[in-house]
Amino acid sequence: MNTSSEQSGISGQPQLFGRKTGFYGGIRDLLREETSGWSAGELFWLGFSVTAISALSLVFSISRGIPLLSGEFVMSLAAAVLGCLAAVFTGQGKLGAFVFGFMNSVLYGLISFGYGYYGEVMVKFLVFIPLNVYGFTVWIRHINPLGNEASKRSLSLKGRLWLVFAVSLLTGGYGVLLSFLKGYYPFWDGFTTIMATVALVLCIMRYSEHWILWMIINAVSVGLWAAPFLDGRGQPVAVLLMWCFYLINSVVMYIRWLRRERLEREFSQGLN
């Protein structure tokens, strides 16, 4: 005879595994369970972001004569869609963030290599892919029963000061390294690389400040990926649109995380 805890999962953990389904059935079940309990507005934002980026990428590429079946377009569109899914699921505190983030990192790393952004390549393959795996294992142990999503917290003032110091020091050092590798815009590339790594670590540790870092990263990255249009090196349409979406999403989700953190704190105090 099964107990209620066995039926619903241990310690509020979602039942993402254990079903005897195929690959596509598993993805379908993952999406269904991860989006359960979302409001109509949250579901709309998810659908709108993916649809808008896909449609705009198609229209813009057709207008500029970019082959829709070219490897660059297909990879950039897939990376953009996966990136949108990862960003929205992160904002919702859902484990699917790391599943989509893993796949996005692989594709985005390959695209960055083609444009000479070696800092982005290294951080994706050496840092982001392993951290997405690790992040999944961390978040699944910290699922809050309020909304069945990862619990949230904030840094102290001392922690924020240390954060600024660490990012500044690491950015300078990494920028020098990339300049020796003859990469494009080494210090801007190094800045976004270090910031993104630190932001992902803070995200895994469930600190809301990671959204502030993403706001800065996304603003810089919009300029970074607009550069190929200006200097004639390529036309990564979907990737540029992805970063524009990231910028908007980071502001929206930061507000949501602060609101959810307050609700979780009140919920925990009510239990005590």
C-alpha positions as CSV (number, residue, x, y, z in Angstrom):
1,M,0.0,0.0,0.0
2,N,1.5,3.3,-1.1
3,T,1.7,6.2,1.3
4,S,0.8,9.8,0.3
5,S,4.5,10.8,0.3
6,E,5.3,8.0,-2.1
7,Q,2.5,9.0,-4.4
8,S,3.4,12.7,-4.6
9,G,7.2,12.5,-4.2
10,I,9.6,12.8,-1.3
11,S,9.9,16.2,0.4
12,G,7.9,17.9,-2.3
13,Q,10.2,16.9,-5.1
14,P,8.5,16.7,-8.5
15,Q,8.3,13.3,-10.2
16,L,10.3,14.0,-13.3
17,F,11.7,10.5,-13.7
18,G,10.6,6.9,-13.4
19,R,7.9,6.9,-16.1
20,K,8.2,4.3,-18.8
21,T,7.9,6.7,-21.8
22,G,10.0,7.3,-24.8
23,F,12.2,10.4,-25.4
24,Y,9.4,12.6,-26.8
25,G,6.9,11.3,-24.2
26,G,9.4,12.2,-21.5
27,I,9.8,15.8,-22.8
28,R,6.1,16.1,-23.1
29,D,5.6,14.9,-19.5
30,L,8.4,17.2,-18.3
31,L,6.8,20.3,-19.9
32,R,3.3,19.3,-18.6
33,E,4.5,18.8,-15.0
34,E,6.9,21.8,-15.0
35,T,4.2,24.2,-16.2
36,S,1.4,22.8,-13.9
37,G,0.1,25.6,-11.6
38,W,1.3,28.4,-13.8
39,S,-1.0,31.4,-14.2
40,A,-2.5,32.3,-17.6
41,G,-0.1,35.2,-17.8
42,E,2.9,33.1,-17.1
43,L,1.9,30.6,-19.8
44,F,1.3,33.4,-22.2
45,W,4.7,34.9,-21.6
46,L,6.3,31.5,-22.3
47,G,4.4,30.9,-25.5
48,F,4.8,34.5,-26.6
49,S,8.5,34.6,-26.2
50,V,9.1,31.4,-28.2
51,T,6.6,32.3,-30.9
52,A,7.8,35.9,-31.2
53,I,11.5,35.0,-31.5
54,S,10.8,32.3,-34.1
55,A,8.5,34.5,-36.2
56,L,10.7,37.5,-36.1
57,S,13.8,35.4,-37.0
58,L,12.0,34.0,-40.0
59,V,10.7,37.3,-41.2
60,F,14.0,39.1,-40.7
61,S,16.0,36.3,-42.4
62,I,13.7,36.1,-45.4
63,S,13.8,39.9,-45.8
64,R,17.6,39.9,-45.9
65,G,17.9,36.8,-48.1
66,I,19.4,34.5,-45.5
67,P,18.8,30.8,-46.4
68,L,16.4,29.3,-43.9
69,L,18.0,25.9,-44.2
70,S,21.5,27.1,-43.6
71,G,23.4,25.7,-40.7
72,E,23.8,29.1,-39.1
73,F,20.1,29.9,-39.1
74,V,18.9,26.6,-37.9
75,M,21.4,26.4,-35.0
76,S,20.9,30.0,-34.0
77,L,17.1,29.6,-34.0
78,A,17.3,26.4,-32.0
79,A,19.7,28.0,-29.5
80,A,17.4,31.0,-29.2
81,V,14.3,28.9,-28.5
82,L,16.1,26.7,-26.0
83,G,17.5,29.8,-24.4
84,C,14.0,31.4,-24.0
85,L,12.7,28.2,-22.4
86,A,15.6,28.1,-20.0
87,A,15.2,31.8,-19.0
88,V,11.5,31.5,-18.4
89,F,11.8,28.2,-16.5
90,T,14.6,29.8,-14.4
91,G,12.3,32.7,-13.5
92,Q,9.6,30.2,-12.5
93,G,12.1,28.3,-10.3
94,K,11.6,25.1,-12.3
95,L,14.1,22.2,-12.9
96,G,13.4,22.3,-16.6
97,A,15.6,25.4,-16.6
98,F,18.7,23.3,-16.4
99,V,17.5,20.8,-19.0
100,F,16.9,23.5,-21.6
101,G,20.0,25.4,-20.4
102,F,22.2,22.4,-21.1
103,M,21.0,22.1,-24.7
104,N,21.3,25.8,-25.2
105,S,24.9,25.9,-24.0
106,V,25.9,23.2,-26.5
107,L,24.5,25.1,-29.5
108,Y,25.4,28.6,-28.3
109,G,29.0,27.5,-27.7
110,L,29.3,26.2,-31.3
111,I,27.8,29.4,-32.7
112,S,30.2,31.5,-30.6
113,F,33.2,29.6,-31.9
114,G,32.2,30.5,-35.5
115,Y,32.2,34.2,-34.6
116,G,35.5,34.1,-32.7
117,Y,34.0,34.7,-29.3
118,Y,36.3,32.3,-27.6
119,G,35.5,33.4,-24.1
120,E,31.8,32.4,-24.7
121,V,33.0,29.1,-26.2
122,M,35.1,28.2,-23.1
123,V,32.5,29.2,-20.6
124,K,29.8,27.2,-22.3
125,F,31.7,24.0,-22.7
126,L,33.9,24.1,-19.6
127,V,31.6,25.8,-17.1
128,F,27.9,26.1,-18.2
129,I,27.4,22.5,-19.3
130,P,28.8,21.0,-16.1
131,L,27.0,23.6,-13.9
132,N,23.7,22.9,-15.6
133,V,24.0,19.3,-14.5
134,Y,25.1,20.3,-11.0
135,G,22.4,22.9,-10.7
136,F,19.7,20.3,-11.4
137,T,21.0,18.2,-8.6
138,V,21.0,21.2,-6.2
139,W,17.6,22.6,-7.0
140,I,15.8,19.2,-6.8
141,R,16.9,19.1,-3.1
142,H,15.4,22.6,-2.4
143,I,11.9,22.5,-3.8
144,N,9.5,24.7,-1.8
145,P,6.0,23.2,-1.4
146,L,4.6,26.7,-2.1
147,G,4.3,26.5,-5.9
148,N,6.5,23.4,-6.2
149,E,9.5,25.5,-7.3
150,A,13.0,26.2,-6.0
151,S,13.2,28.2,-2.8
152,K,14.7,31.6,-3.0
153,R,17.0,33.9,-0.9
154,S,19.0,37.1,-1.1
155,L,22.7,38.1,-0.4
156,S,23.6,40.2,2.6
157,L,25.3,43.7,2.0
158,K,28.7,42.1,2.7
159,G,28.0,39.4,0.2
160,R,27.1,42.0,-2.5
161,L,30.3,43.9,-1.9
162,W,32.4,40.7,-2.3
163,L,30.4,40.0,-5.4
164,V,31.4,43.3,-7.0
165,F,35.1,42.9,-6.1
166,A,35.3,39.3,-7.4
167,V,33.6,40.1,-10.7
168,S,35.9,43.2,-11.3
169,L,39.1,41.2,-10.6
170,L,38.1,38.2,-12.7
171,T,36.9,40.2,-15.6
172,G,40.2,42.1,-15.9
173,G,42.3,38.9,-15.8
174,Y,40.1,37.0,-18.2
175,G,40.1,39.9,-20.7
176,V,43.9,39.9,-20.8
177,L,43.9,36.1,-21.5
178,L,41.4,36.5,-24.4
179,S,43.4,39.3,-25.9
180,F,46.3,36.8,-26.3
181,L,44.0,34.4,-28.0
182,K,43.2,37.2,-30.6
183,G,39.4,37.0,-29.9
184,Y,37.0,39.8,-31.0
185,Y,36.3,42.4,-28.3
186,P,38.3,40.5,-25.6
187,F,37.4,42.6,-22.6
188,W,33.7,42.8,-23.5
189,D,33.7,39.1,-24.2
190,G,35.5,38.5,-20.9
191,F,33.1,40.7,-19.0
192,T,30.0,38.9,-20.2
193,T,31.7,35.5,-19.7
194,I,32.7,36.1,-16.1
195,M,29.4,37.8,-15.2
196,A,27.5,34.9,-16.8
197,T,29.5,32.3,-14.8
198,V,29.0,34.1,-11.5
199,A,25.3,34.7,-12.3
200,L,24.8,31.0,-13.0
201,V,26.5,30.1,-9.7
202,L,24.3,32.5,-7.8
203,C,21.3,31.1,-9.6
204,I,22.2,27.5,-8.6
205,M,22.6,28.8,-5.0
206,R,19.1,30.4,-5.4
207,Y,20.2,34.0,-4.7
208,S,17.9,36.6,-6.4
209,E,20.8,38.9,-7.2
210,H,21.7,36.7,-10.2
211,W,18.9,38.5,-12.1
212,I,20.7,41.8,-11.6
213,L,23.9,40.4,-13.1
214,W,21.8,39.0,-16.0
215,M,20.3,42.5,-16.7
216,I,23.9,43.8,-17.1
217,I,25.0,40.8,-19.2
218,N,22.0,41.0,-21.5
219,A,22.4,44.7,-22.2
220,V,26.1,44.2,-23.1
221,S,25.4,41.0,-25.1
222,V,22.8,42.8,-27.2
223,G,25.7,45.1,-28.4
224,L,28.1,42.2,-28.7
225,W,25.8,40.3,-31.1
226,A,24.8,43.4,-33.0
227,A,28.5,43.9,-33.9
228,P,28.5,41.2,-36.6
229,F,25.8,43.1,-38.4
230,L,27.9,46.3,-38.3
231,D,31.3,44.9,-39.3
232,G,29.9,42.4,-41.9
233,R,31.0,39.2,-40.2
234,G,27.5,37.6,-40.3
235,Q,23.9,38.0,-39.4
236,P,23.0,36.0,-36.2
237,V,19.4,37.2,-36.2
238,A,17.9,34.7,-33.8
239,V,20.7,35.0,-31.3
240,L,20.5,38.8,-31.2
241,L,16.7,38.6,-30.7
242,M,17.3,36.0,-28.0
243,W,19.5,38.5,-26.0
244,C,16.9,41.2,-26.5
245,F,14.3,38.9,-24.9
246,Y,16.7,37.9,-22.2
247,L,17.0,41.6,-21.2
248,I,13.3,42.0,-20.9
249,N,12.8,38.7,-19.2
250,S,15.5,39.4,-16.6
251,V,13.7,42.5,-15.4
252,V,10.3,40.7,-15.2
253,M,11.7,37.7,-13.4
254,Y,13.7,39.6,-10.9
255,I,10.5,41.3,-9.7
256,R,8.8,37.9,-9.6
257,W,11.7,36.3,-7.6
258,L,11.5,39.1,-5.0
259,R,7.8,38.6,-4.7
260,R,8.1,34.8,-4.4
261,E,10.9,35.1,-1.9
262,R,8.7,37.3,0.4
263,L,5.7,34.8,0.0
264,E,8.0,31.9,0.8
265,R,9.3,33.6,3.9
266,E,5.8,34.4,5.1
267,F,4.7,30.8,4.4
268,S,7.6,29.4,6.4
269,Q,6.9,31.8,9.3
270,G,3.3,30.6,9.2
271,L,4.3,27.0,9.6
272,N,6.4,27.9,12.6
